[in-house]
Amino acid sequence: MMKNNDDCSQIRETILIINVAVARIEHAMIEGDDSFTTLSQSFVEMITSAEKITRSTMELDDSPAKNEINKNCQDIAQRVGSSIMAFQFYDKLSQRMALVSKALNSLTVVLKDESKTHNKEEWLNLQQTIRSKYTLDSDQEMFDAVLNGIPIEQALKVAVEKTTEDDIEFF
């Protein structure tokens, strides 16, 4: 089947736009990972410093100042622990963005090859491959809902509610 130049141009332009989106996602992830590494190292250093201070206060006589120092060190450790919980959400975001990037790359493979573009099995395989990468139930359910024609906003609302109900999902 021969395609006219407009169709080929539209597919080529679609692929280019998808590739730009993938590049932006990956660039943002690289920058985010650099910041994540810096913050992680800072938190480890803060905990180490708090532990050193606490050990140093053991040599002091009991006093209000010693108790205040120990209380503040415990507070630092608690706040760092809360921050580490926030990092889990960043990690989940990063994993999701990596999956989006891979899915878009897989899509361009299908779009580049006319024999794949017009083959229903290729599209079904692509969908199955993308879905198989999702490890969270809420992500799989959202994927299924969107493919079944549920509006994105509604599918997203259900996924957010499910994630909230489950609190933190481990991945």
C-alpha positions as CSV (number, residue, x, y, z in Angstrom):
1,M,0.0,0.0,0.0
2,M,1.5,3.3,-1.1
3,K,1.2,6.3,1.2
4,N,1.2,9.8,0.0
5,N,3.9,12.2,1.0
6,D,1.7,14.1,3.5
7,D,1.0,10.9,5.5
8,C,4.8,10.1,5.6
9,S,5.5,13.7,6.6
10,Q,2.9,13.6,9.4
11,I,4.4,10.4,10.7
12,R,7.9,11.7,10.5
13,E,6.9,15.0,12.2
14,T,5.0,13.0,14.9
15,I,8.1,10.9,15.6
16,L,10.3,14.0,15.8
17,I,7.9,15.6,18.3
18,I,7.8,12.4,20.4
19,N,11.6,12.3,20.3
20,V,11.7,15.9,21.6
21,A,9.3,14.9,24.4
22,V,11.5,11.9,25.3
23,A,14.7,14.1,25.3
24,R,13.0,16.6,27.6
25,I,11.8,13.9,30.0
26,E,15.3,12.3,30.1
27,H,17.0,15.6,30.5
28,A,14.7,16.5,33.5
29,M,15.4,13.1,35.0
30,I,19.2,13.5,34.7
31,E,18.9,16.9,36.4
32,G,16.6,15.5,39.1
33,D,18.9,12.6,39.7
34,D,21.9,15.0,40.2
35,S,19.9,17.0,42.8
36,F,18.6,13.8,44.4
37,T,22.2,12.6,44.8
38,T,23.3,15.9,46.3
39,L,20.4,15.9,48.8
40,S,21.0,12.3,49.7
41,Q,24.6,12.9,50.5
42,S,23.6,16.0,52.6
43,F,21.2,14.0,54.6
44,V,23.7,11.3,55.3
45,E,26.2,14.0,56.4
46,M,23.5,15.6,58.7
47,I,22.7,12.3,60.4
48,T,26.4,11.6,60.8
49,S,27.0,15.0,62.4
50,A,24.0,14.6,64.7
51,E,25.3,11.2,65.8
52,K,28.7,12.7,66.5
53,I,27.2,15.6,68.5
54,T,25.1,13.1,70.5
55,R,28.1,11.0,71.3
56,S,30.1,14.0,72.3
57,T,27.4,15.1,74.8
58,M,27.8,11.8,76.6
59,E,31.0,13.2,78.1
60,L,29.1,16.1,79.5
61,D,27.4,16.2,82.9
62,D,23.6,16.1,82.9
63,S,22.5,19.6,82.3
64,P,19.6,21.5,80.6
65,A,22.1,22.3,77.7
66,K,23.0,18.6,77.2
67,N,19.3,17.7,77.2
68,E,18.6,20.4,74.7
69,I,21.4,19.4,72.4
70,N,20.3,15.7,72.5
71,K,16.7,16.8,71.8
72,N,17.8,18.9,68.8
73,C,19.8,16.0,67.4
74,Q,16.8,13.7,67.7
75,D,14.7,16.3,66.0
76,I,17.2,16.5,63.1
77,A,17.2,12.7,62.8
78,Q,13.4,12.7,62.7
79,R,13.2,15.4,60.1
80,V,15.8,13.6,57.9
81,G,13.7,10.5,58.2
82,S,10.6,12.4,57.0
83,S,12.7,13.8,54.1
84,I,13.7,10.2,53.2
85,M,10.0,9.3,53.0
86,A,9.6,12.2,50.5
87,F,12.4,10.8,48.5
88,Q,10.4,7.6,48.0
89,F,7.8,9.7,46.2
90,Y,10.5,11.2,44.0
91,D,11.8,7.7,43.2
92,K,8.3,6.7,42.2
93,L,8.0,9.7,40.0
94,S,11.4,9.0,38.4
95,Q,10.4,5.4,37.7
96,R,7.2,6.5,36.1
97,M,8.9,9.1,33.9
98,A,11.4,6.4,32.8
99,L,8.5,4.2,31.8
100,V,6.9,7.0,29.9
101,S,10.2,7.6,28.0
102,K,10.5,3.9,27.1
103,A,6.9,3.8,26.0
104,L,7.3,6.8,23.8
105,N,10.5,5.3,22.3
106,S,8.6,2.0,21.6
107,L,5.8,4.0,20.0
108,T,8.3,5.6,17.6
109,V,9.6,2.2,16.6
110,V,6.1,1.2,15.5
111,L,5.5,4.5,13.8
112,K,8.7,4.4,11.8
113,D,7.9,1.1,10.2
114,E,4.8,1.2,7.9
115,S,4.4,-2.5,8.1
116,K,4.1,-2.2,11.9
117,T,2.0,0.9,11.8
118,H,-0.8,-0.9,9.9
119,N,-0.5,-4.2,11.9
120,K,-3.0,-4.6,14.7
121,E,-0.8,-7.3,16.3
122,E,2.1,-4.8,16.6
123,W,-0.2,-2.3,18.4
124,L,-1.5,-5.0,20.7
125,N,2.1,-6.1,21.4
126,L,3.1,-2.5,22.1
127,Q,0.2,-2.1,24.6
128,Q,1.0,-5.4,26.3
129,T,4.7,-4.5,26.5
130,I,4.0,-1.1,28.0
131,R,1.4,-2.5,30.5
132,S,3.8,-5.2,31.6
133,K,6.3,-2.5,32.7
134,Y,3.9,-1.1,35.3
135,T,4.5,-2.6,38.7
136,L,1.8,-0.6,40.6
137,D,-1.8,-1.8,40.5
138,S,-2.9,1.8,40.2
139,D,-0.8,2.4,37.1
140,Q,-2.0,-0.8,35.4
141,E,-5.6,0.1,36.2
142,M,-5.2,3.6,34.8
143,F,-3.5,2.2,31.7
144,D,-6.4,-0.2,31.2
145,A,-9.0,2.5,31.8
146,V,-7.5,4.9,29.3
147,L,-7.2,2.2,26.6
148,N,-10.9,1.3,27.3
149,G,-11.9,4.8,26.5
150,I,-12.3,6.3,30.0
151,P,-11.4,10.0,29.9
152,I,-7.9,10.7,31.2
153,E,-9.2,12.9,34.0
154,Q,-11.5,10.2,35.3
155,A,-8.8,7.5,35.0
156,L,-6.3,9.7,36.8
157,K,-8.8,10.5,39.6
158,V,-9.4,6.8,40.2
159,A,-5.6,6.0,40.2
160,V,-4.9,8.9,42.6
161,E,-7.6,7.7,45.0
162,K,-6.3,4.1,44.8
163,T,-2.7,5.3,45.6
164,T,-4.0,7.4,48.4
165,E,-5.9,4.5,49.9
166,D,-2.8,2.3,49.7
167,D,-0.8,5.1,51.2
168,I,2.7,4.3,50.1
169,E,3.1,1.5,47.5
170,F,6.5,-0.2,47.5
171,F,8.1,-0.7,44.2
